[in-house]
């Protein structure tokens, strides 16, 4: 696949969000059931903005890694979440939350998946 410079830049940016999200996961841990405590998993309903230091689910860590305090996305954030979906074998990005919320899932597993997704995007950008 031949990427444009913008596509390469987007992948590098998304990889950075994933790496920052992985660091955040290591620091704060894993939250189950919503993006972060008090939040809804419905991007259209902002019930509780992110508060620094709270744990997140896998997708919440991507949002926080992107510097966001409310759920939602843009093309680059969506690219990061899609890369994460590919790593965890989710058929659709909406299933990443199911993967993250699976009983027994650990913060270590989520951090590893975030880092693998970042590495995959970096490899695509370098190709």
N, C-alpha and C positions, 0 to 999 in steps of 0.2 A: 504494500500500500504506500503510495506516495502522498506525503502530507505537505500542506502549505506551511509557511512560516507561522501563520496565525494558529493553525492546528497544533503545531509543535509547541508554541507558546502556551496554548490552552492546556495541553497535556502536562507541561512542566508546572504550570500554576496549580492544576488539579492535584498533581503529585505533592506539591508543597502543602496543600490543604490536608491531604491524607497523612502526611508525615507529622504535621502539627497536631492533627487529630489523634494520631497514635501516641504522641508525647502526652497529650491531654489525658488520654485513656490511662496511660501508665501513672499519671499523677493523681487522677481523681477516681478511677475505677469505672465499673459498669453499672448502669441503671437499667432496670427491666420494666417494660410496660409503657414507656413514653420516651420522647427524645431526652428529657431530663425531668427531675422531680416537679410535679405540678403542671407539666406541659401536656397538651393533647398531641396525638400522632396525626392529627388532621392539620395540614399546613394552612388551611383556611381559617382555623380557629386558634388564635393566639391567646391561650389561657394564662400563661406564665412565661415571661421572657427568661432567658438563661441568666443565672446569677453565677458569677465567677466562683469556681471551686466546687460546683456541683458535678456529680457523675453524670454520664450520658449513655445512651444506647449507641450502637455503632454509627448510625446516621447522624445522631446528635453530635458525636465527636467530629464528624466531617464538617457540620455546620459551624461548630466552635472553632475548628481548625481554619475555617474560612473567615473567622472574625465576626460571625453572625450571632445575634442574641435572640432571634426569633426564627422559627422554622420557615423554610422556603428555599428557593434556589435561583440560580441563574445558569447559563449554559456551562460554565466551568464547574460549578458545584454539582450540577447534574452529571457531568462527565466523571467527576470523582466518585459519586455514588454508583454510577454504572460500572466503573472499574471495580469497586468493592463488590457489587453484585456478581460480577464475573468471577471474582476470586472465591466467593462463598458458594457459587453454584446456584444462585437465585435466578429463576427464570425471568423475573421482572424486578425492577428496583424496589417496588413496594414490598417484596418478600424479604428484603434485607432485614427489616425490622423483625420479621418472624424468626429469621436465623439468629439475630442478636438476642431475642427474648427466649430462645429455647432453654428449657430447664437444664441447668448445669453448665450453661455457657459461662466462660470466664473472661475476665478483662484481659488476661494474657492472650487468649485466642482472638479476641477482637483486635487487640493491638497488633498481633501478627498479621491478621488479614488486612488491616489498614496499611501496614508497611509493605506487604506483598502487592497490594493494589497500586501503591505509589511507585514501587520498583517497576511494575509492568508498564505504567504510563511513561516513566522515564526512559525505558527501553524503546517504546514506540516513538517517543520524541527524538531519540538519538538515531533511529534507523534511517 
